[in-house]
C-alpha cells in the first residue's frame, strides 16, 4: 500500500485512529508506560535493514520464529545445532531486548528421529530431558520467557493426540515444566496455544492445564494466547475476532488461576486484496485486542507475529487471506498500527 492510500485509509478509519499520537511514540514505550513488560515481534533474522530499524523503535522483545524449535536445534539424537539460535541470543544482547523463547515441547516441527522413533515412556521422558537440559541451559540468562509446551489442546478443550500424550499421558505437561524450571529457575514458563481468545471450551482446557501442572507441585508462570485472528469472516475463520468483553473474560479465565497471561503471536488476517474499509475494521480489531490486555492486570505484554506483510506466514497457509500485520509490504505503517497503539495508550487500570 502506498503512502497516499494510507493517508486516505487513516481518514476513513475515523475514531479508531483519531488519537493524539506524538513524535517519538512507540509500541513498547506505550506499554511500559502503562506498567506492562513488553511488546514484541516474531523475528527471523534476514538481510533486511528496515526490520532492524523498526525493532529498535517499536519493540523491546522478540520471539525467534523457528530457530529454537526442536527440528532446528537437535536434528539427530544428541547432535545439537545451536549456530542459528545463537544469533538470536547475540542479537538480543546487542540490542538490549527480551527474548520470548519458543518452544520446547510441541507435536509439530519435530525431527523424524523423535516423531517416528517409537520410544517407550521412560525413553521418551529421557529424550525430553536431554533436549530441555541442552537448550534451556545454553540460553539461561538470555531467555526472559519460554513457551514450554505448545498447542496441547483440541478445539473442544480435550488433549490433542500427540507423540507426547500418547506415550507419556497428560503427565508430560508437568514433567516438561518441571524440567524447564530445573535447568533455568529464572525464566518465566508459559503454556501457549491458539483460539483461547473465545472464552469457550478450549479456554477451559487451558485453565485445566494450569491446574494440572500446579497439582503436581510444579510452577507455571503464564499462559500465552496466540491471537491468530481475523477481522472478518474468511474461509478459515467463522467470523471476526471476539469483542473486547469476551477477550477480557478469556484472559481472566487463566489469570484467575494465579498466572500471568500474554498475547504471544498476534496477527489479524482478512480476505485479500485489502481495501480501505477492510483495513479500518482491522485497525479496530487490533485496538480491542490491545485494550483487552491493558484492561486485565495480569496481562504482561503482547507479541505480534511479524513486522511486515511481506513475510507473513498467512498467505502461504490460508489462500486468499493475508494483510495481517502492522506494516505493509513496503514497511509503511498501516491503520492497524495506529489502532494497536491507541489500544495500548487508551486503557488504564
HUCORZI-V689611 format. One line per field, one symbol per residue. ss: DSSP state (a for helix, b for strand, c for the rest). phi: phi as a letter, one per 40 degrees, with the letter a starting at -180 (. if undefined). Layout:
ss=???
phi=???
This chain:
ss=ccaaaaaaaaaaaaaaccccccccccaaaaaaaccccbbbbbbcccccaaaaaaaaaaccbbbbcccccaaaaccbccbcccaaaaaaaaaaaaaccbbbbbbbbbcccccaaaacccccaaaaaaaaaaaaaaaaaaccccccbbbbbbccbcccccbcccaaaaaaccaaaaaaaaaaaaaccccbbbbbbcccccccaaaaaaaaaaaaaaaccccccbbbbccbbbcccccccccccccaaaaaaaaaaaaccccbbbbbbbbbbbbccccaaaaaaaaaaaaaaaaaaaacccbbbbbbcccbaaaccaaaacccbbccccbcccccbcaaaaaaaaaaaaccc
phi=.cdccccccdcccfcdbccccbcgdaccccccccgbbabbbcbbcacaccccccdccbbbaabdcbcbcdccbacbdgbcbcdccdccccccccbfbcbccaacbacbfccdcccbcgccdccccccdcdccdcccccbcgcccbbccbbfcbcccgccccadccccbgccccccccccccdcacbccbbcbabgcccfbcccccccccdccccccgbcbcabcccgcbbcacbcbbcicddccccdcccccdcdccgbcbacbacabcaccccbdcccccccccccccccccccbdccciabcchcbddbccdccbbdgbifcbcbccbgcccddccccccccccbbb
